[in-house]
Amino acid sequence: MGLDLLCEGIAFSLMRGLDPAQSRWRYRLVLGLVFLMELAYTVPCLMIWQQHLPFAKALAVGLVSMTLFQLTTVRAIHLPFGMAGWLAVAATTLLGNGWYWLSHDDLAGFTVSTLGVVGAIIYTLGAMRSNHALHLEISRRGDEADAGNRAKGLFLAQMSHELRTPLNAILGMGEAELASTDDPGTKDRMQTLVASARGLALMLDDILEMSGLDETGLPIRPVTSAPQQVIATTVALFRPAFATAGLRLTLTCAADLPPAALLDPQRLRQCLSNLLSNALKFTETGGATVHVSYLPQAELLQIDVADTGSGIAAHETERAFQPFQRGSRVQSGSGLGLAISRGLARQMGGDLLLLPSAQGALFRLTLRIEPQAACPAPVPSAPLDLSGRQILVVDDIATNRLVAATYLRRLAATVAEAATGDAALAAIRTNRPDLVLLDMNMPGLSGLQTLAQIRALPGPPLPVLAMTADAAANDRARYLAAGLDGYLAKPLTLEAVTAALAAHLRLTA
């Protein structure tokens, strides 16, 4: 026991940080210590076997079986360790067993027991190799799963980054058009466009958050909202598509619907949009109806979406809510809408069910809400006046420069533009601006390289804000740690630009 514990202690010490390819002699020494450990363990078992006492041989066999079990499980993870221990047990057991029976001149006992020992040793070797192969397979699959998760996270982050540039243009130009028009119809259309673009921007943020999470769900952000207005705006977004398809879309709301409630309007719009999208996709004649009611006892908002389409067979009811399932008919889409919507509804204290219907499909969406006295009135703020201020916008994509310049000119700022880091440095040397909005991903000089050269220019410190599609939390922390004064994530909004400039130009919005 003393030798066993001593060898094990030394072996554990030598194995810390051991790389067999770099420290071959140290590795061989560990293998030798494993051999000595098993030898020191097995020899007492053979000594017990020699005793003519009740249960002595049973005890010896049990002890040897224990170490063989360890070899086939724990030691099998690293096969050379298992083989070293196996050799020690095999040699000691065969020699000890042979000496015992031959010293008693019992050839029959020697033959039978040797066959049993050889069988146990061969079985142990096979089990050890099999378990080792199983450990390798599990490790390989784990590595592949980790690599797959990293690849999916990278893909989601990359897609989020690429989508932000066109979304930046849609949101920026939409808000500019909304601010410049006086026509009520145009205002309604542009408000729907802007609201949809903002919703998509939030979804992109969720994609980034989910790329670093397991199946913990999307974040829920309850705010005081008007449920009927949120639903009506979402339905209005789908009316043109239904009308183009020759379908009707009607909305009815119960009279007792709370005028204001604590809920996540973005998630409500997302769930309802998925249901309306499905209704539009699977309905050829007739249309869809949306009925909204409130269950005060349970504080549940209930939304029934019924269509006159092909419906869903009873045996496909649960299958319809599984990811990547699109029913028996081939349709466009990923098959994720219903699965995501049910998950979101359950996160919000409700559910999404498919109810029996005489015609088409009838979905019932419920979510828990907390009625409020009224929606908070927006806090009025004095408009930010950047008259006399010059802002340099640096971005290699002209659309992004146009969006930023549009917002800045609405704030009365003077705008200069540069498409590269070198052009930005030349513009700063020629006419030093009050602040720089700097893209981080540009050909030639990157954003951080451009920042380093701006910091090396003579004169007082120049405020430089990142203006980037790298919108993950770690990106923000990384850029601020690199010395940037602020951070703006694309797609830009007038509110975000105003807040950032007010803070860094020491103005009051």
PEQUIZI-V612709 format. One record per residue. N is the residue number from 0. RES is the residue in one small letter. PHI is phi in whole degrees, 0 to 359 (NA if undefined). D_LAST is the distance of its C-alpha to the last C-alpha in Angstrom with 1 decimal. Layout:
BEGIN
n=N res=RES phi=PHI d_last=D_LAST
n=N res=RES phi=PHI d_last=D_LAST
END
This chain:
BEGIN
n=0 res=m phi=NA d_last=78.3
n=1 res=g phi=297 d_last=77.7
n=2 res=l phi=294 d_last=77.9
n=3 res=d phi=300 d_last=75.6
n=4 res=l phi=295 d_last=72.9
n=5 res=l phi=297 d_last=73.3
n=6 res=c phi=296 d_last=73.0
n=7 res=e phi=293 d_last=70.0
n=8 res=g phi=297 d_last=68.1
n=9 res=i phi=294 d_last=68.8
n=10 res=a phi=297 d_last=67.9
n=11 res=f phi=299 d_last=64.5
n=12 res=s phi=294 d_last=63.8
n=13 res=l phi=288 d_last=64.8
n=14 res=m phi=280 d_last=62.8
n=15 res=r phi=294 d_last=59.4
n=16 res=g phi=68 d_last=57.6
n=17 res=l phi=283 d_last=60.9
n=18 res=d phi=245 d_last=60.8
n=19 res=p phi=304 d_last=64.3
n=20 res=a phi=289 d_last=64.0
n=21 res=q phi=266 d_last=63.1
n=22 res=s phi=234 d_last=65.3
n=23 res=r phi=292 d_last=68.5
n=24 res=w phi=291 d_last=70.8
n=25 res=r phi=296 d_last=68.4
n=26 res=y phi=294 d_last=68.0
n=27 res=r phi=296 d_last=71.8
n=28 res=l phi=295 d_last=72.2
n=29 res=v phi=296 d_last=69.9
n=30 res=l phi=299 d_last=72.1
n=31 res=g phi=296 d_last=75.1
n=32 res=l phi=293 d_last=73.7
n=33 res=v phi=297 d_last=72.9
n=34 res=f phi=300 d_last=76.6
n=35 res=l phi=293 d_last=77.8
n=36 res=m phi=301 d_last=75.6
n=37 res=e phi=292 d_last=77.2
n=38 res=l phi=295 d_last=80.6
n=39 res=a phi=294 d_last=80.3
n=40 res=y phi=282 d_last=79.2
n=41 res=t phi=280 d_last=82.0
n=42 res=v phi=303 d_last=85.0
n=43 res=p phi=299 d_last=84.9
n=44 res=c phi=298 d_last=84.9
n=45 res=l phi=291 d_last=88.1
n=46 res=m phi=293 d_last=89.6
n=47 res=i phi=294 d_last=88.9
n=48 res=w phi=302 d_last=90.5
n=49 res=q phi=288 d_last=93.8
n=50 res=q phi=283 d_last=94.2
n=51 res=h phi=267 d_last=96.7
n=52 res=l phi=234 d_last=94.7
n=53 res=p phi=301 d_last=93.4
n=54 res=f phi=68 d_last=90.1
n=55 res=a phi=297 d_last=89.9
n=56 res=k phi=293 d_last=89.8
n=57 res=a phi=298 d_last=87.3
n=58 res=l phi=296 d_last=85.0
n=59 res=a phi=297 d_last=85.4
n=60 res=v phi=298 d_last=84.6
n=61 res=g phi=298 d_last=81.6
n=62 res=l phi=295 d_last=80.2
n=63 res=v phi=293 d_last=80.8
n=64 res=s phi=298 d_last=79.1
n=65 res=m phi=297 d_last=76.0
n=66 res=t phi=288 d_last=75.6
n=67 res=l phi=295 d_last=76.3
n=68 res=f phi=297 d_last=73.5
n=69 res=q phi=297 d_last=71.1
n=70 res=l phi=297 d_last=72.2
n=71 res=t phi=280 d_last=71.5
n=72 res=t phi=245 d_last=68.0
n=73 res=v phi=293 d_last=66.2
n=74 res=r phi=292 d_last=68.2
n=75 res=a phi=292 d_last=68.1
n=76 res=i phi=302 d_last=64.3
n=77 res=h phi=246 d_last=65.5
n=78 res=l phi=303 d_last=68.9
n=79 res=p phi=301 d_last=70.5
n=80 res=f phi=296 d_last=70.0
n=81 res=g phi=296 d_last=71.6
n=82 res=m phi=295 d_last=74.5
n=83 res=a phi=297 d_last=75.2
n=84 res=g phi=293 d_last=75.5
n=85 res=w phi=298 d_last=77.4
n=86 res=l phi=299 d_last=80.0
n=87 res=a phi=296 d_last=80.5
n=88 res=v phi=293 d_last=81.1
n=89 res=a phi=297 d_last=83.2
n=90 res=a phi=295 d_last=85.5
n=91 res=t phi=296 d_last=85.9
n=92 res=t phi=293 d_last=86.6
n=93 res=l phi=295 d_last=89.1
n=94 res=l phi=293 d_last=91.0
n=95 res=g phi=295 d_last=91.0
n=96 res=n phi=295 d_last=92.1
n=97 res=g phi=297 d_last=94.8
n=98 res=w phi=298 d_last=96.2
n=99 res=y phi=295 d_last=96.4
n=100 res=w phi=286 d_last=98.4
n=101 res=l phi=290 d_last=100.6
n=102 res=s phi=291 d_last=101.5
n=103 res=h phi=261 d_last=102.8
n=104 res=d phi=52 d_last=104.6
n=105 res=d phi=245 d_last=102.8
n=106 res=l phi=291 d_last=102.3
n=107 res=a phi=295 d_last=101.3
n=108 res=g phi=298 d_last=98.6
n=109 res=f phi=298 d_last=97.4
n=110 res=t phi=296 d_last=97.2
n=111 res=v phi=296 d_last=95.5
n=112 res=s phi=294 d_last=93.0
n=113 res=t phi=294 d_last=92.2
n=114 res=l phi=300 d_last=91.5
n=115 res=g phi=296 d_last=89.1
n=116 res=v phi=295 d_last=87.4
n=117 res=v phi=298 d_last=87.1
n=118 res=g phi=299 d_last=85.7
n=119 res=a phi=296 d_last=83.1
n=120 res=i phi=292 d_last=82.2
n=121 res=i phi=294 d_last=81.9
n=122 res=y phi=299 d_last=79.8
n=123 res=t phi=299 d_last=77.5
n=124 res=l phi=297 d_last=77.1
n=125 res=g phi=296 d_last=76.3
n=126 res=a phi=295 d_last=73.8
n=127 res=m phi=295 d_last=72.1
n=128 res=r phi=292 d_last=71.7
n=129 res=s phi=295 d_last=70.5
n=130 res=n phi=295 d_last=67.9
n=131 res=h phi=297 d_last=66.8
n=132 res=a phi=297 d_last=66.3
n=133 res=l phi=295 d_last=64.4
n=134 res=h phi=300 d_last=62.1
n=135 res=l phi=297 d_last=61.5
n=136 res=e phi=294 d_last=60.7
n=137 res=i phi=297 d_last=58.2
n=138 res=s phi=297 d_last=56.6
n=139 res=r phi=296 d_last=56.5
n=140 res=r phi=294 d_last=55.0
n=141 res=g phi=298 d_last=52.4
n=142 res=d phi=296 d_last=51.5
n=143 res=e phi=294 d_last=51.3
n=144 res=a phi=296 d_last=49.1
n=145 res=d phi=297 d_last=46.7
n=146 res=a phi=295 d_last=46.8
n=147 res=g phi=296 d_last=46.2
n=148 res=n phi=297 d_last=43.2
n=149 res=r phi=296 d_last=41.8
n=150 res=a phi=294 d_last=42.5
n=151 res=k phi=294 d_last=40.9
n=152 res=g phi=297 d_last=37.8
n=153 res=l phi=295 d_last=37.6
n=154 res=f phi=296 d_last=38.2
n=155 res=l phi=298 d_last=35.5
n=156 res=a phi=296 d_last=33.0
n=157 res=q phi=293 d_last=34.2
n=158 res=m phi=296 d_last=34.1
n=159 res=s phi=301 d_last=30.5
n=160 res=h phi=296 d_last=29.6
n=161 res=e phi=292 d_last=31.6
n=162 res=l phi=286 d_last=30.2
n=163 res=r phi=289 d_last=26.5
n=164 res=t phi=292 d_last=27.0
n=165 res=p phi=294 d_last=28.3
n=166 res=l phi=294 d_last=26.0
n=167 res=n phi=300 d_last=23.0
n=168 res=a phi=291 d_last=24.5
n=169 res=i phi=298 d_last=25.2
n=170 res=l phi=292 d_last=21.8
n=171 res=g phi=296 d_last=20.0
n=172 res=m phi=290 d_last=22.5
n=173 res=g phi=296 d_last=22.6
n=174 res=e phi=292 d_last=18.9
n=175 res=a phi=295 d_last=19.3
n=176 res=e phi=294 d_last=22.5
n=177 res=l phi=298 d_last=21.1
n=178 res=a phi=286 d_last=18.4
n=179 res=s phi=263 d_last=21.1
n=180 res=t phi=259 d_last=23.9
n=181 res=d phi=247 d_last=25.0
n=182 res=d phi=285 d_last=28.1
n=183 res=p phi=300 d_last=28.1
n=184 res=g phi=296 d_last=30.3
n=185 res=t phi=296 d_last=28.3
n=186 res=k phi=300 d_last=25.1
n=187 res=d phi=299 d_last=27.1
n=188 res=r phi=295 d_last=28.4
n=189 res=m phi=289 d_last=25.1
n=190 res=q phi=296 d_last=23.5
n=191 res=t phi=296 d_last=26.5
n=192 res=l phi=298 d_last=26.2
n=193 res=v phi=295 d_last=22.5
n=194 res=a phi=298 d_last=23.3
n=195 res=s phi=293 d_last=26.3
n=196 res=a phi=295 d_last=24.6
n=197 res=r phi=295 d_last=22.1
n=198 res=g phi=298 d_last=25.1
n=199 res=l phi=295 d_last=26.9
n=200 res=a phi=298 d_last=24.1
n=201 res=l phi=295 d_last=24.4
n=202 res=m phi=297 d_last=28.2
n=203 res=l phi=297 d_last=27.9
n=204 res=d phi=297 d_last=26.0
n=205 res=d phi=293 d_last=28.9
n=206 res=i phi=300 d_last=31.4
n=207 res=l phi=296 d_last=30.2
n=208 res=e phi=295 d_last=30.3
n=209 res=m phi=288 d_last=33.7
n=210 res=s phi=294 d_last=35.1
n=211 res=g phi=254 d_last=35.1
n=212 res=l phi=243 d_last=36.4
n=213 res=d phi=274 d_last=39.8
n=214 res=e phi=275 d_last=40.4
n=215 res=t phi=262 d_last=37.9
n=216 res=g phi=91 d_last=36.1
n=217 res=l phi=276 d_last=32.6
n=218 res=p phi=291 d_last=29.7
n=219 res=i phi=252 d_last=29.2
n=220 res=r phi=237 d_last=25.7
n=221 res=p phi=290 d_last=26.2
n=222 res=v phi=220 d_last=23.5
n=223 res=t phi=286 d_last=24.1
n=224 res=s phi=221 d_last=24.8
n=225 res=a phi=262 d_last=27.1
n=226 res=p phi=304 d_last=30.2
n=227 res=q phi=296 d_last=31.7
n=228 res=q phi=291 d_last=28.6
n=229 res=v phi=299 d_last=28.3
n=230 res=i phi=292 d_last=32.0
n=231 res=a phi=298 d_last=32.1
n=232 res=t phi=296 d_last=29.4
n=233 res=t phi=293 d_last=31.5
n=234 res=v phi=298 d_last=34.7
n=235 res=a phi=299 d_last=33.3
n=236 res=l phi=296 d_last=32.5
n=237 res=f phi=266 d_last=36.2
n=238 res=r phi=302 d_last=37.7
n=239 res=p phi=300 d_last=38.1
n=240 res=a phi=294 d_last=39.8
n=241 res=f phi=295 d_last=42.2
n=242 res=a phi=297 d_last=42.9
n=243 res=t phi=298 d_last=43.7
n=244 res=a phi=277 d_last=46.1
n=245 res=g phi=74 d_last=47.8
n=246 res=l phi=243 d_last=46.7
n=247 res=r phi=264 d_last=45.2
n=248 res=l phi=220 d_last=42.3
n=249 res=t phi=242 d_last=42.0
n=250 res=l phi=232 d_last=39.7
n=251 res=t phi=230 d_last=40.8
n=252 res=c phi=235 d_last=38.9
n=253 res=a phi=293 d_last=40.7
n=254 res=a phi=290 d_last=40.0
n=255 res=d phi=270 d_last=39.3
n=256 res=l phi=294 d_last=36.4
n=257 res=p phi=301 d_last=33.6
n=258 res=p phi=293 d_last=30.7
n=259 res=a phi=215 d_last=28.3
n=260 res=a phi=203 d_last=29.2
n=261 res=l phi=273 d_last=28.0
n=262 res=l phi=203 d_last=28.7
n=263 res=d phi=260 d_last=27.5
n=264 res=p phi=297 d_last=26.8
n=265 res=q phi=296 d_last=26.8
n=266 res=r phi=290 d_last=30.2
n=267 res=l phi=298 d_last=31.5
n=268 res=r phi=299 d_last=30.7
n=269 res=q phi=296 d_last=32.3
n=270 res=c phi=295 d_last=35.5
n=271 res=l phi=295 d_last=35.9
n=272 res=s phi=297 d_last=35.3
n=273 res=n phi=297 d_last=38.1
n=274 res=l phi=292 d_last=40.4
n=275 res=l phi=293 d_last=39.8
n=276 res=s phi=297 d_last=40.2
n=277 res=n phi=295 d_last=43.5
n=278 res=a phi=300 d_last=44.6
n=279 res=l phi=295 d_last=44.0
n=280 res=k phi=289 d_last=45.8
n=281 res=f phi=255 d_last=48.9
n=282 res=t phi=247 d_last=49.4
n=283 res=e phi=254 d_last=51.5
n=284 res=t phi=224 d_last=52.3
n=285 res=g phi=91 d_last=50.9
n=286 res=g phi=164 d_last=47.3
n=287 res=a phi=220 d_last=45.2
n=288 res=t phi=233 d_last=44.1
n=289 res=v phi=240 d_last=41.3
n=290 res=h phi=243 d_last=41.9
n=291 res=v phi=247 d_last=39.4
n=292 res=s phi=220 d_last=40.6
n=293 res=y phi=227 d_last=39.8
n=294 res=l phi=254 d_last=42.2
n=295 res=p phi=295 d_last=41.2
n=296 res=q phi=297 d_last=43.8
n=297 res=a phi=263 d_last=42.4
n=298 res=e phi=55 d_last=38.8
n=299 res=l phi=247 d_last=39.0
n=300 res=l phi=272 d_last=37.4
n=301 res=q phi=242 d_last=40.3
n=302 res=i phi=235 d_last=40.0
n=303 res=d phi=258 d_last=43.3
n=304 res=v phi=245 d_last=43.3
n=305 res=a phi=243 d_last=46.7
n=306 res=d phi=229 d_last=48.0
n=307 res=t phi=252 d_last=51.4
n=308 res=g phi=276 d_last=51.6
n=309 res=s phi=286 d_last=54.2
n=310 res=g phi=76 d_last=53.1
n=311 res=i phi=233 d_last=53.7
n=312 res=a phi=298 d_last=57.1
n=313 res=a phi=301 d_last=57.7
n=314 res=h phi=285 d_last=58.6
n=315 res=e phi=255 d_last=55.3
n=316 res=t phi=301 d_last=53.1
n=317 res=e phi=285 d_last=52.0
n=318 res=r phi=297 d_last=52.2
n=319 res=a phi=297 d_last=49.5
n=320 res=f phi=266 d_last=47.0
n=321 res=q phi=273 d_last=48.0
n=322 res=p phi=300 d_last=45.9
n=323 res=f phi=64 d_last=47.1
n=324 res=q phi=252 d_last=49.5
n=325 res=r phi=236 d_last=49.5
n=326 res=g phi=77 d_last=52.6
n=327 res=s phi=280 d_last=55.9
n=328 res=r phi=267 d_last=54.6
n=329 res=v phi=282 d_last=53.1
n=330 res=q phi=224 d_last=49.5
n=331 res=s phi=288 d_last=46.5
n=332 res=g phi=113 d_last=43.8
n=333 res=s phi=266 d_last=43.8
n=334 res=g phi=78 d_last=45.1
n=335 res=l phi=257 d_last=42.1
n=336 res=g phi=303 d_last=40.3
n=337 res=l phi=293 d_last=42.5
n=338 res=a phi=297 d_last=42.7
n=339 res=i phi=295 d_last=38.9
n=340 res=s phi=295 d_last=38.4
n=341 res=r phi=296 d_last=41.1
n=342 res=g phi=299 d_last=39.6
n=343 res=l phi=294 d_last=36.1
n=344 res=a phi=299 d_last=37.7
n=345 res=r phi=290 d_last=39.7
n=346 res=q phi=296 d_last=36.7
n=347 res=m phi=265 d_last=35.1
n=348 res=g phi=81 d_last=38.3
n=349 res=g phi=234 d_last=40.0
n=350 res=d phi=195 d_last=42.1
n=351 res=l phi=231 d_last=43.0
n=352 res=l phi=236 d_last=46.6
n=353 res=l phi=256 d_last=48.9
n=354 res=l phi=264 d_last=51.0
n=355 res=p phi=299 d_last=54.5
n=356 res=s phi=214 d_last=54.4
n=357 res=a phi=291 d_last=57.1
n=358 res=q phi=216 d_last=55.3
n=359 res=g phi=68 d_last=52.6
n=360 res=a phi=244 d_last=50.2
n=361 res=l phi=231 d_last=48.4
n=362 res=f phi=256 d_last=45.6
n=363 res=r phi=242 d_last=44.2
n=364 res=l phi=257 d_last=40.7
n=365 res=t phi=234 d_last=39.9
n=366 res=l phi=208 d_last=37.0
n=367 res=r phi=281 d_last=36.3
n=368 res=i phi=229 d_last=33.5
n=369 res=e phi=244 d_last=32.5
n=370 res=p phi=303 d_last=32.1
n=371 res=q phi=238 d_last=29.2
n=372 res=a phi=297 d_last=29.0
n=373 res=a phi=192 d_last=26.1
n=374 res=c phi=288 d_last=23.1
n=375 res=p phi=296 d_last=20.0
n=376 res=a phi=289 d_last=17.9
n=377 res=p phi=299 d_last=14.5
n=378 res=v phi=285 d_last=11.9
n=379 res=p phi=292 d_last=10.2
n=380 res=s phi=222 d_last=6.6
n=381 res=a phi=292 d_last=5.8
n=382 res=p phi=296 d_last=5.9
n=383 res=l phi=283 d_last=4.7
n=384 res=d phi=251 d_last=8.0
n=385 res=l phi=256 d_last=10.1
n=386 res=s phi=301 d_last=13.2
n=387 res=g phi=83 d_last=15.8
n=388 res=r phi=262 d_last=14.5
n=389 res=q phi=247 d_last=17.1
n=390 res=i phi=242 d_last=16.8
n=391 res=l phi=259 d_last=20.1
n=392 res=v phi=256 d_last=20.7
n=393 res=v phi=243 d_last=23.9
n=394 res=d phi=198 d_last=25.7
n=395 res=d phi=283 d_last=29.3
n=396 res=i phi=259 d_last=28.7
n=397 res=a phi=297 d_last=27.9
n=398 res=t phi=299 d_last=26.4
n=399 res=n phi=295 d_last=23.8
n=400 res=r phi=294 d_last=22.9
n=401 res=l phi=296 d_last=22.9
n=402 res=v phi=297 d_last=20.4
n=403 res=a phi=298 d_last=17.9
n=404 res=a phi=296 d_last=18.5
n=405 res=t phi=297 d_last=18.0
n=406 res=y phi=298 d_last=14.5
n=407 res=l phi=294 d_last=13.7
n=408 res=r phi=291 d_last=15.5
n=409 res=r phi=295 d_last=13.7
n=410 res=l phi=266 d_last=10.6
n=411 res=a phi=73 d_last=13.2
n=412 res=a phi=276 d_last=14.0
n=413 res=t phi=270 d_last=17.6
n=414 res=v phi=244 d_last=19.1
n=415 res=a phi=243 d_last=22.2
n=416 res=e phi=235 d_last=24.1
n=417 res=a phi=216 d_last=26.8
n=418 res=a phi=264 d_last=29.0
n=419 res=t phi=221 d_last=30.5
n=420 res=g phi=295 d_last=30.0
n=421 res=d phi=297 d_last=32.4
n=422 res=a phi=295 d_last=30.7
n=423 res=a phi=295 d_last=27.4
n=424 res=l phi=296 d_last=29.2
n=425 res=a phi=294 d_last=30.8
n=426 res=a phi=294 d_last=27.6
n=427 res=i phi=291 d_last=26.1
n=428 res=r phi=294 d_last=29.3
n=429 res=t phi=283 d_last=29.4
n=430 res=n phi=214 d_last=25.9
n=431 res=r phi=296 d_last=23.6
n=432 res=p phi=278 d_last=20.1
n=433 res=d phi=274 d_last=16.9
n=434 res=l phi=198 d_last=16.5
n=435 res=v phi=238 d_last=18.8
n=436 res=l phi=261 d_last=18.5
n=437 res=l phi=239 d_last=22.0
n=438 res=d phi=288 d_last=24.2
n=439 res=m phi=267 d_last=26.6
n=440 res=n phi=242 d_last=29.6
n=441 res=m phi=227 d_last=31.0
n=442 res=p phi=293 d_last=34.7
n=443 res=g phi=76 d_last=35.9
n=444 res=l phi=290 d_last=33.4
n=445 res=s phi=286 d_last=31.4
n=446 res=g phi=299 d_last=27.8
n=447 res=l phi=292 d_last=28.9
n=448 res=q phi=293 d_last=31.5
n=449 res=t phi=296 d_last=29.1
n=450 res=l phi=300 d_last=26.8
n=451 res=a phi=299 d_last=29.9
n=452 res=q phi=285 d_last=30.8
n=453 res=i phi=296 d_last=27.3
n=454 res=r phi=295 d_last=27.5
n=455 res=a phi=277 d_last=31.0
n=456 res=l phi=288 d_last=29.9
n=457 res=p phi=289 d_last=30.2
n=458 res=g phi=110 d_last=27.3
n=459 res=p phi=294 d_last=24.2
n=460 res=p phi=302 d_last=22.6
n=461 res=l phi=255 d_last=20.6
n=462 res=p phi=297 d_last=17.8
n=463 res=v phi=233 d_last=19.2
n=464 res=l phi=248 d_last=17.8
n=465 res=a phi=291 d_last=20.3
n=466 res=m phi=232 d_last=20.1
n=467 res=t phi=218 d_last=23.1
n=468 res=a phi=271 d_last=25.1
n=469 res=d phi=281 d_last=26.4
n=470 res=a phi=253 d_last=24.5
n=471 res=a phi=287 d_last=26.7
n=472 res=a phi=298 d_last=25.7
n=473 res=n phi=290 d_last=28.3
n=474 res=d phi=294 d_last=26.9
n=475 res=r phi=300 d_last=23.4
n=476 res=a phi=297 d_last=25.2
n=477 res=r phi=294 d_last=27.5
n=478 res=y phi=289 d_last=25.0
n=479 res=l phi=294 d_last=22.9
n=480 res=a phi=293 d_last=26.3
n=481 res=a phi=283 d_last=27.3
n=482 res=g phi=114 d_last=24.7
n=483 res=l phi=289 d_last=21.7
n=484 res=d phi=276 d_last=18.4
n=485 res=g phi=197 d_last=16.7
n=486 res=y phi=212 d_last=17.7
n=487 res=l phi=235 d_last=17.0
n=488 res=a phi=266 d_last=19.8
n=489 res=k phi=280 d_last=21.1
n=490 res=p phi=286 d_last=21.0
n=491 res=l phi=285 d_last=17.4
n=492 res=t phi=233 d_last=15.0
n=493 res=l phi=299 d_last=12.1
n=494 res=e phi=297 d_last=10.2
n=495 res=a phi=294 d_last=11.6
n=496 res=v phi=296 d_last=11.0
n=497 res=t phi=298 d_last=7.3
n=498 res=a phi=298 d_last=7.3
n=499 res=a phi=293 d_last=10.0
n=500 res=l phi=292 d_last=9.0
n=501 res=a phi=298 d_last=5.9
n=502 res=a phi=289 d_last=8.7
n=503 res=h phi=267 d_last=11.5
n=504 res=l phi=259 d_last=10.6
n=505 res=r phi=56 d_last=9.7
n=506 res=l phi=247 d_last=6.4
n=507 res=t phi=246 d_last=3.8
n=508 res=a phi=280 d_last=0.0
END
